[in-house]
Amino acid sequence: MSLLLVLLLILVENFAPLLEMHSTGKINVLAFIKLLSTSSTLVRRNHLSATITTTCSTLCLNESEERINASDQTVVSPRRVVDGVKVRRTLTPLEVLRNWGCNDDEISKLFISRPALQRANVSQLEFKLSLLTPLGITSSDLVKIVTCRPKFFSSRIHLVLDERINYFMEVLGSKEVLRRAIIRNPSLMLYDLDEKIKPAIEFYKGLGFSQQDLVAMLMSRPTVIPRTSFNKGKLEYIQKTGVNRESKMFKYVAAIIGVTRMETIQEKVANLEKFGLSEEEIWCLCGKCPILLTLSVEKVQRNMTYVVASMKLAAHSVLKHPFLLLANLETQIRPRVDLVKRVFEMGLKPLVEDVSIATALRMSEKRFLKVYVMCHQEDVVAELMEFYEKAKNVKRLGVESKKYVRKGFPF
């Protein structure tokens, strides 16, 4: 069809003078013969050009089919010679990863985390892997990174890379610490350097954070950089905790309050006030154990209810023993409390007398069993262990049918 259109255009273009002569009523025979010979030459020339174009298009389609049909991403098949030019064989993403140092098990994990990696652009994949090599990233590190951020290789990690690395080297002190920080939060390679990273780091430096404090903060709170926001209210909360800047707890208090929304802080403080604690006592407790601000309202409610209603302890006991709010109610607090009660109901004595229940709850599992179970006769030990295991396997009522509503970042 395209060839016919070309011929038609040529005829119209070349026979225009003839039509013009016809309109004037005069026909030059010599001009007419010359016109015919020129037109036939043009037709032959354009026909040859169209034939060459068609051949090349067919060849390109054949090459594309070979690329698609060979294997998953497939390799350009090694052709003999095409018009005197040798076609170089490219690698598949699997071969690129294998050459970089990943074993088959690691490659399998990478493809499971990010299936699109099997169809990745080979040149871009090689380029991005070459950027990670100077940072000391190993194949096992790469698996952790992609597991944490499946779209890592789809991102533009090369943007301002040198400036980003130099800045982090200055802040963190060594390439090894930077490597660990990237594994902990791969998005450090993606955050905007001038809008996100530098303002957050400089603010924490202004609060008196040392280099060691910054390292500890980035390791304990990987998302501290993008989620940090301070205002006058948050600075007042930090002051209410009573923790000064020289204290070792200051960096944890500041970091947790910095990444927590004001509404969330107010909700969690109000939740503890319902049990009779004053705002001053609550902030003093948060200064001693800042991780309390990361606990959900529901968990604190359930633990406090059990402490007050079942253990018959005063609500203020959590000020002295914050562990009562941190421990898991189903697997640790309730089973141990029930076992201690059972021991005394049976008229038995623990290995160590005069041990408070709070101390018993903080013991390691091995120490707890040694003090309350293993010190008795074999038949009693068997009975107590059976009771303890059943207590640990009791599930919350309706927990399987519970609907979890995501409200964004948990802090």
C-alpha positions in Angstrom: 0.0 0.0 0.0 2.8 2.4 0.9 4.5 1.6 -2.4 1.4 2.5 -4.4 1.0 5.8 -2.5 4.7 6.7 -3.4 4.1 5.9 -7.1 0.9 8.0 -7.1 2.6 11.0 -5.6 5.5 10.7 -8.1 3.1 10.6 -11.1 1.1 13.6 -9.9 4.3 15.6 -9.2 5.9 14.8 -12.6 2.8 15.0 -14.8 1.8 18.4 -13.5 3.6 20.2 -16.3 1.8 17.9 -18.8 -1.5 18.9 -17.4 -0.6 22.5 -17.6 0.4 22.2 -21.3 -2.9 20.4 -21.9 -4.8 23.3 -20.4 -3.1 25.8 -22.7 -3.8 23.6 -25.7 -0.2 23.1 -26.7 1.7 19.9 -26.3 5.5 19.7 -26.7 6.3 16.2 -27.9 10.0 16.3 -26.9 9.1 17.5 -23.4 6.5 14.7 -23.1 9.0 12.0 -24.0 11.6 13.4 -21.6 9.0 13.5 -18.8 8.2 9.9 -19.3 11.8 8.7 -19.2 12.4 10.8 -16.0 9.3 9.4 -14.3 10.2 5.8 -15.0 13.7 6.3 -13.5 12.2 7.9 -10.4 9.7 5.0 -10.1 12.5 2.4 -10.2 14.6 4.4 -7.7 11.8 4.8 -5.2 10.7 1.2 -5.6 14.2 0.1 -4.7 14.2 2.4 -1.7 10.9 1.0 -0.5 12.2 -2.5 -0.9 15.3 -1.8 1.2 13.1 -0.2 3.9 10.8 -3.1 4.1 13.7 -5.5 4.4 15.2 -3.6 7.3 11.9 -3.4 9.1 11.4 -7.1 8.8 14.9 -7.7 10.1 14.3 -5.6 13.2 11.1 -7.4 14.0 12.8 -10.7 13.7 15.5 -9.5 16.1 12.8 -8.3 18.6 11.1 -11.7 18.4 14.3 -13.5 19.2 14.8 -11.2 22.2 11.3 -11.9 23.5 11.2 -15.7 22.8 14.6 -16.7 24.2 14.0 -16.6 28.0 12.6 -14.4 30.7 14.2 -11.2 29.7 15.8 -12.4 27.3 19.1 -12.3 25.7 19.9 -11.0 22.2 20.8 -14.2 20.5 24.3 -14.3 19.1 23.7 -13.8 15.3 26.3 -14.7 12.8 26.6 -11.4 10.9 23.9 -8.9 9.9 24.9 -6.6 7.1 28.6 -6.9 8.1 27.9 -5.9 11.7 28.1 -8.4 14.6 25.3 -8.2 17.2 26.7 -8.4 20.7 25.0 -10.7 23.2 23.6 -8.9 26.3 23.0 -10.4 29.7 19.7 -11.1 31.5 19.0 -9.6 34.9 19.6 -13.0 36.4 23.1 -13.1 34.9 23.9 -9.5 35.9 23.0 -10.3 39.6 24.9 -13.5 39.5 28.0 -11.7 38.1 27.6 -9.1 40.8 28.0 -11.7 43.5 24.5 -13.0 44.3 23.9 -16.7 44.6 20.8 -18.5 43.3 19.1 -18.4 46.7 19.6 -14.6 47.0 18.5 -14.0 43.4 15.3 -16.1 44.1 14.6 -13.9 47.2 15.1 -10.7 45.1 12.7 -11.9 42.4 10.1 -12.9 45.0 10.3 -9.4 46.6 10.3 -7.6 43.3 9.1 -9.8 40.4 9.5 -6.9 37.9 13.3 -7.2 38.5 13.2 -10.2 36.2 12.3 -7.8 33.3 14.5 -5.0 34.4 16.5 -2.9 32.0 19.9 -4.6 32.0 22.0 -1.5 31.5 20.2 0.4 34.2 20.5 -2.6 36.6 24.2 -2.8 36.0 24.6 0.9 36.5 22.8 1.0 39.8 24.6 -2.1 41.1 27.9 -0.3 40.3 26.8 2.6 42.5 26.2 0.3 45.5 29.6 -1.5 45.2 31.8 1.5 46.5 29.5 1.7 49.6 30.4 -1.9 50.6 26.9 -3.3 49.9 27.1 -7.1 49.7 24.7 -9.5 48.1 23.1 -10.4 51.4 22.7 -6.6 52.1 21.1 -6.2 48.7 18.4 -8.8 49.7 17.6 -6.9 52.9 17.4 -3.6 50.9 15.0 -5.0 48.3 13.0 -6.8 50.9 12.5 -3.6 52.8 12.1 -1.4 49.6 10.9 -3.6 46.7 10.9 -0.6 44.3 14.5 0.4 45.2 15.9 -0.3 41.7 13.0 1.6 40.1 14.1 4.8 41.9 16.7 7.4 40.9 19.3 6.5 43.4 22.0 8.2 41.2 20.7 11.7 41.7 23.2 13.9 43.7 24.8 10.6 44.9 28.3 12.0 45.5 27.0 14.9 47.5 24.7 12.7 49.5 27.4 10.2 50.3 29.9 12.9 51.3 27.3 14.5 53.6 26.4 11.2 55.3 30.1 10.4 55.7 30.5 13.7 57.5 27.5 13.1 59.7 28.0 9.4 60.5 31.8 9.2 60.5 32.5 6.1 58.5 31.4 4.1 55.4 30.6 1.1 57.5 28.1 3.0 59.6 26.6 4.5 56.4 26.3 0.9 55.0 24.4 -0.2 58.1 22.2 2.9 58.0 21.3 2.2 54.4 20.4 -1.4 55.1 18.3 -0.2 58.1 16.5 2.4 55.9 17.2 2.2 52.1 15.2 5.3 51.6 18.2 7.3 52.8 19.3 7.0 49.2 16.1 8.5 48.0 15.1 11.3 50.3 15.6 14.9 49.1 19.0 16.0 50.4 18.3 19.7 50.7 14.6 19.6 51.6 14.5 16.5 54.0 17.8 15.2 55.1 19.9 18.3 55.9 17.1 20.3 57.7 16.3 17.3 60.0 20.0 16.5 60.8 20.8 20.2 61.4 17.8 20.5 63.8 18.9 17.6 65.9 22.4 19.0 66.0 20.9 22.2 67.3 19.3 20.3 70.1 22.8 19.1 71.1 23.0 15.7 69.4 26.5 14.4 69.0 27.7 12.3 66.2 27.2 9.1 68.3 23.7 10.3 69.2 22.8 10.8 65.5 24.1 7.3 64.7 22.1 5.8 67.5 19.0 7.7 66.5 19.2 6.7 62.9 19.6 3.0 63.9 16.8 3.0 66.4 14.4 5.1 64.4 15.1 4.6 60.7 12.3 6.9 59.6 13.3 9.8 61.8 14.5 12.0 58.9 11.3 12.1 56.8 8.9 12.2 59.8 10.6 14.7 62.0 8.6 17.9 62.7 9.1 20.1 65.7 7.0 23.0 66.9 6.6 25.0 70.1 4.3 22.4 71.6 6.7 19.5 71.1 9.6 21.5 72.6 7.4 22.1 75.7 6.7 18.3 75.9 10.4 17.6 75.9 10.9 20.1 78.7 8.0 18.4 80.7 9.8 15.1 80.7 12.5 16.7 82.9 15.3 15.1 80.8 18.2 17.6 80.2 20.4 17.6 77.1 23.3 16.0 79.0 21.2 12.9 79.8 21.7 9.8 77.8 17.9 9.5 77.5 17.6 12.9 75.8 18.2 11.7 72.3 15.5 9.0 72.6 13.0 11.4 74.1 13.6 14.1 71.4 13.6 11.6 68.5 10.3 9.9 69.6 8.5 13.1 70.2 9.9 14.5 67.0 8.4 11.8 64.8 5.1 11.6 66.7 2.1 13.7 65.7 0.8 16.1 68.3 -2.7 14.6 68.1 -1.2 11.1 68.9 0.7 12.5 71.9 -2.3 14.2 73.3 -4.4 11.0 72.8 -1.9 8.8 74.6 -1.5 11.2 77.5 -5.3 11.5 77.9 -5.5 7.7 77.9 -3.2 7.4 81.0 -5.0 10.2 82.7 -8.2 8.1 82.7 -6.5 5.8 85.2 -5.8 8.6 87.7 -2.3 9.6 86.7 -1.6 13.3 86.5 -0.1 15.0 83.4 3.1 15.7 85.4 3.4 12.0 86.4 2.8 10.9 82.9 5.6 13.1 81.4 7.9 12.0 84.1 7.2 8.4 83.2 7.9 9.2 79.5 11.2 10.7 80.5 12.2 7.5 82.2 10.8 5.2 79.5 10.2 7.2 76.2 9.3 4.1 74.3 5.9 4.2 76.1 4.9 6.9 73.5 5.2 4.2 70.8 2.7 1.9 72.4 -0.8 1.8 71.1 -3.7 3.2 73.1 -5.4 -0.2 73.1 -2.3 -2.0 74.5 -1.9 0.5 77.3 -5.6 0.2 78.2 -5.6 -3.6 78.3 -2.4 -3.7 80.4 -3.5 -1.0 82.8 -6.9 -2.7 83.2 -5.3 -6.0 84.1 -2.8 -4.4 86.5 -5.6 -2.6 88.4 -8.5 -5.1 88.2 -6.7 -8.5 88.2 -3.4 -7.9 89.9 -5.0 -5.5 92.4 -2.1 -3.1 92.1 -2.5 0.7 92.2 -2.4 2.5 88.9 0.6 4.5 90.2 2.6 1.3 90.3 3.4 1.7 86.6 5.4 4.8 87.5 7.9 2.6 89.4 7.5 -0.4 87.1 7.0 0.7 83.4 7.5 -2.9 82.4 3.9 -3.6 83.4 2.9 -1.5 80.3 5.6 -2.9 78.0 5.3 -6.6 78.5 2.9 -8.7 76.4 -0.3 -9.4 78.4 -1.2 -12.8 76.8 2.2 -14.5 76.7 4.0 -13.1 79.7 2.1 -11.1 82.3 -1.1 -13.2 82.7 0.5 -16.7 82.5 3.2 -15.8 85.1 0.7 -14.2 87.4 -1.6 -17.2 87.2 1.3 -19.6 87.8 2.5 -17.7 90.9 -1.1 -17.8 92.2 -1.2 -21.6 91.5 2.0 -22.2 93.4 0.8 -20.4 96.5 -2.7 -22.1 96.2 -0.9 -25.5 96.3 0.9 -24.5 99.5 4.3 -24.5 97.8 7.2 -22.1 98.3 9.3 -20.6 95.5 13.1 -21.1 95.5 13.5 -17.4 96.5 11.0 -16.0 99.0 9.8 -12.5 99.3 10.0 -11.8 95.6 7.6 -9.2 94.4 5.3 -9.9 91.4 6.9 -7.1 89.5 10.3 -8.7 89.9 8.9 -12.1 88.8 7.5 -10.6 85.7 10.9 -9.1 84.7 12.8 -12.4 85.1 14.0 -14.3 82.1 12.0 -17.3 81.2 14.8 -19.7 82.5 15.1 -17.8 85.8 11.4 -17.7 86.3 10.9 -21.4 85.8 13.8 -22.2 88.1 12.4 -20.1 90.9 8.8 -21.1 90.7 8.7 -24.5 89.0 11.9 -26.5 88.8 12.6 -26.4 92.6 9.7 -28.8 93.3 9.2 -32.6 92.9 9.0 -34.1 89.4 5.2 -34.8 89.5 4.6 -31.2 90.7 6.9 -29.8 88.1 5.0 -31.7 85.4 1.6 -30.4 86.7 2.9 -26.8 86.9 4.4 -26.9 83.5 1.2 -28.2 82.0 -0.7 -25.4 83.7 1.8 -22.8 82.5 1.7 -23.9 78.9 -2.0 -23.9 78.8 -2.1 -20.4 80.3 0.3 -19.2 77.6 -1.8 -20.7 74.8 -5.0 -18.9 75.8 -5.9 -16.5 73.1 -7.8 -13.3 73.4 -11.5 -13.5 72.8 -12.4 -12.6 69.2 -8.8 -11.7 68.3 -9.0 -13.7 65.0 -12.1 -11.7 63.9 -10.6 -8.4 64.8 -10.5 -5.8 62.1 -7.3 -3.8 62.0 -7.7 -0.2 60.8 -4.5 1.4 59.5 -4.1 5.0 60.6 -0.8 5.6 59.0 2.5 5.7 60.8 2.0 4.0 64.3 3.8 6.8 66.1 
